[in-house]
Each structure stands twice: as C-alpha cells, then as structure tokens.
Amino acid sequence: MRVGEALGLDDGDFEAGHGTLIVRHAKFGKQRLLPLHPTTVTALQRYQRHRGQVFPRPSSEALLVSSSGARLRYVNVSQTFVKLARRAGLAARSGGCRPRPHDLRHSFAVATLLDWYRDGGDVAARLPLLSAYLGHVEPANTYWYLHAAPELLAEAARRLGPGPGGRQ
C-alpha cells in the first residue's frame, strides 16, 4: 500500500473474517481489495483490541490512530519511520537518498518479481496480479520495477539465456 492509502483506512475497511482490507482512497480515486496474510489479520485484530482499550470512545473512524487517538498524519509517520530506520541501522545511500516508507513498497514489488523469476514461473502472466495488488492502473506501470532494480535485470537476462557468443 501507499502510505496515504494506509492513513486513509477506516476501521470498517478491515474485514478480519475475509482477511482483507478495502483500500477506498487509492491513487486516481480507485478502490481495491487487498488479501492479507493470516499473521497480518491477527496483528490487526490485536491492534484493534488494544486501541479499543486505550480509546474506548474513538474520536475518529480511522483504523490506524496516533497516540492522541486521531487519524495518523503523514508527517508524523515519516518522522517515526526515519527514527526506526536509523535505529535499525538503515543508512542513507546519499544525502538526498534516505530510506522512505515508500521504499518498502518498492522492496515488496522487487522481492515478489525476484521470487517469480527464481521459481521459474511465468512472470508476464503473473504481472497483472502484482499490478492490481499495488494499485497500478495497468501492468505497464509495474514494469518500471524491472528497470529500477539491477538484480531483476540480472534474473531476466539469466532467463533469456546466453547472449551472443555464449555470454550471459
């Protein structure tokens, strides 16, 4: 999910019984349904119980709230992410290229594509699934990940086979 999508989630957007989230405030006014891993469902249920104890009369319909009970704000999420990244030892690659919450989305997409290449699956056939999950309008918008990650280019080249003269 994009950070703004997560911040826009309301409590009713989480369907624990179905293991899904409804992203209503997606880019370009789109809406999509996201399947969740069972551990994520359990974690969100635990979070809701705790939030209900701390804020028995919520001031917001938000799924994710701040320490005051209000909907999270992007600036606060970004500041917290920077602190957590620093604490985890994630260093900036350069002065203008520090870890950002959006990088998690990129890492997810690249890891998914790498898994598909490595398991020998039909990446082209699977790409529309990843595209829909990420909320891209069309798979072409997901292809840029192939160009943005050297490890994906290497996997694609390996799959294509030896180049001219038997080189990879």
C-alpha positions as CSV (number, residue, x, y, z in Angstrom):
1,M,0.0,0.0,0.0
2,R,1.0,3.6,-0.4
3,V,1.4,5.5,2.8
4,G,-1.6,7.7,2.0
5,E,-3.8,4.7,1.4
6,A,-2.9,3.2,4.8
7,L,-3.6,6.5,6.5
8,G,-7.0,6.7,4.8
9,L,-8.1,3.3,6.1
10,D,-11.2,3.4,8.3
11,D,-11.9,0.7,10.9
12,G,-14.7,-0.8,8.6
13,D,-12.2,-1.3,5.8
14,F,-10.6,-4.2,7.7
15,E,-12.6,-7.4,7.2
16,A,-11.0,-9.9,9.6
17,G,-13.4,-12.7,8.6
18,H,-12.4,-12.4,5.0
19,G,-8.8,-11.5,5.7
20,T,-8.9,-8.4,3.5
21,L,-8.5,-4.6,3.5
22,I,-10.6,-2.4,1.3
23,V,-8.5,0.5,0.0
24,R,-11.1,3.1,-0.7
25,H,-8.8,6.1,-1.1
26,A,-6.3,4.8,-3.7
27,K,-4.5,6.8,-6.3
28,F,-6.7,8.2,-9.1
29,G,-9.8,7.7,-7.0
30,K,-9.6,3.9,-7.4
31,Q,-10.6,1.3,-4.9
32,R,-9.1,-2.2,-4.4
33,L,-9.4,-5.2,-2.2
34,L,-6.1,-6.5,-0.6
35,P,-5.8,-10.0,0.7
36,L,-3.9,-10.2,3.9
37,H,-1.6,-12.8,5.3
38,P,-3.1,-14.6,8.4
39,T,-0.4,-13.1,10.6
40,T,-1.3,-9.6,9.5
41,V,-5.0,-10.3,10.2
42,T,-4.0,-11.5,13.7
43,A,-1.8,-8.4,14.3
44,L,-4.5,-6.0,13.2
45,Q,-7.1,-7.7,15.4
46,R,-4.7,-7.4,18.4
47,Y,-4.1,-3.8,17.5
48,Q,-7.8,-3.1,17.3
49,R,-8.4,-4.7,20.8
50,H,-5.5,-2.6,22.3
51,R,-6.7,0.6,20.6
52,G,-10.2,-0.1,21.9
53,Q,-8.9,-0.3,25.5
54,V,-6.8,2.9,25.2
55,F,-9.6,4.8,23.3
56,P,-13.0,3.3,24.3
57,R,-14.8,6.2,22.6
58,P,-12.8,6.9,19.4
59,S,-12.7,10.4,18.0
60,S,-12.0,9.0,14.5
61,E,-13.2,6.2,12.3
62,A,-9.5,5.6,11.4
63,L,-8.1,2.1,11.5
64,L,-4.7,3.5,12.5
65,V,-4.5,6.2,15.1
66,S,-1.9,8.4,16.8
67,S,-1.2,8.4,20.5
68,S,-3.9,11.0,20.8
69,G,-6.5,8.8,19.1
70,A,-6.7,10.9,16.0
71,R,-6.0,9.7,12.4
72,L,-2.3,9.4,11.7
73,R,-0.7,12.2,9.8
74,Y,1.8,11.7,7.0
75,V,4.4,14.0,8.6
76,N,4.3,12.0,11.8
77,V,4.6,8.7,10.1
78,S,7.6,9.9,8.1
79,Q,9.4,11.2,11.2
80,T,8.7,7.9,13.0
81,F,9.9,5.9,10.0
82,V,13.2,7.9,9.9
83,K,13.8,7.2,13.6
84,L,13.0,3.5,13.2
85,A,15.2,3.2,10.0
86,R,18.1,4.9,11.9
87,R,17.6,2.6,14.9
88,A,17.6,-0.5,12.6
89,G,20.8,0.7,11.0
90,L,19.4,1.5,7.6
91,A,21.8,4.1,6.2
92,A,21.1,6.7,3.6
93,R,22.8,5.9,0.3
94,S,23.5,9.6,-0.2
95,G,22.4,12.9,1.3
96,G,19.3,13.1,-0.8
97,C,18.5,9.3,-0.8
98,R,17.5,8.3,2.7
99,P,15.2,5.4,3.4
100,R,11.5,6.3,3.0
101,P,8.3,4.5,3.8
102,H,7.6,4.2,0.0
103,D,10.8,2.2,-0.4
104,L,9.1,-0.7,1.5
105,R,6.5,-0.9,-1.4
106,H,9.4,-0.9,-3.9
107,S,11.2,-3.7,-2.0
108,F,8.0,-5.8,-1.9
109,A,7.5,-5.5,-5.6
110,V,11.1,-6.3,-6.4
111,A,11.2,-9.3,-4.0
112,T,7.9,-10.6,-5.5
113,L,9.3,-10.4,-9.0
114,L,12.6,-12.0,-8.0
115,D,10.7,-14.9,-6.4
116,W,8.7,-15.4,-9.5
117,Y,11.8,-15.4,-11.7
118,R,13.6,-17.8,-9.4
119,D,10.7,-20.2,-9.1
120,G,10.5,-20.4,-12.9
121,G,7.0,-19.1,-13.1
122,D,5.5,-17.1,-15.9
123,V,6.3,-13.6,-14.8
124,A,4.4,-12.0,-17.7
125,A,1.3,-13.9,-16.8
126,R,1.6,-13.0,-13.1
127,L,2.5,-9.3,-13.5
128,P,-1.2,-8.2,-13.8
129,L,-1.7,-9.7,-10.3
130,L,1.1,-7.7,-8.8
131,S,0.0,-4.6,-10.7
132,A,-3.6,-4.9,-9.3
133,Y,-2.2,-5.5,-5.8
134,L,0.0,-2.4,-6.0
135,G,-3.0,-0.4,-7.3
136,H,-1.4,0.4,-10.7
137,V,-3.8,1.3,-13.4
138,E,-2.2,-1.2,-15.8
139,P,0.8,-3.7,-15.8
140,A,2.9,-1.3,-17.8
141,N,3.1,0.9,-14.8
142,T,4.6,-2.0,-12.8
143,Y,7.3,-2.7,-15.5
144,W,9.4,0.1,-14.3
145,Y,10.5,-2.0,-11.3
146,L,12.3,-4.2,-13.8
147,H,14.4,-1.3,-14.9
148,A,14.9,0.1,-11.4
149,A,16.5,-3.0,-9.8
150,P,19.8,-4.4,-11.1
151,E,19.0,-7.8,-9.5
152,L,15.8,-8.1,-11.6
153,L,17.7,-7.2,-14.8
154,A,20.2,-9.9,-14.0
155,E,17.4,-12.5,-13.4
156,A,15.7,-11.5,-16.6
157,A,19.0,-11.8,-18.5
158,R,19.7,-15.2,-17.0
159,R,16.3,-16.4,-18.0
160,L,16.7,-15.2,-21.6
161,G,19.8,-17.4,-21.8
162,P,23.3,-16.9,-23.2
163,G,23.9,-13.8,-25.2
164,P,25.8,-13.7,-28.5
165,G,29.0,-15.8,-28.4
166,G,27.6,-17.8,-25.4
167,R,28.0,-15.0,-22.9
168,Q,25.4,-14.0,-20.3
